Amino acid sequence: MKPPLKKRVPKPRNPFVALAAQRRAGPHGKPASAQRQLDKRELKQRLAED
C-alpha cells in the first residue's frame, strides 16, 4: 500500500510587496497627446498676439 500524498502548502505572500507597490505609484500626469495639443494651442495664441 502506498503512503498518502502530502498536500503542498503554498508559500506565504510577502506583505511588504503590496505596500511597496502602493508607495511607488505617484500622481498620474496628462498623456503626451494632451500635452502636445496644449503646446499647439499656446503656440497659436502667441503667434496670433504678434
TAWO-V91695 format. One record per backbone hydrogen bond with DSSP energy under -0.5 kcal/mol. NH is the residue of the N-H (numbers start at 1). CO is the residue of the C=O. Records with the same first field share a line. If there is no record, write none. Layout:
NH: CO, CO
This chain:
10: 8
15: 13
17: 14
18: 14
19: 15
20: 16
21: 17
22: 18
23: 19
24: 20
25: 21
35: 31
36: 32
37: 33
38: 34
39: 35
40: 36
41: 37
42: 38
43: 39
44: 40
45: 41
46: 42
47: 43
48: 44
49: 45
50: 46
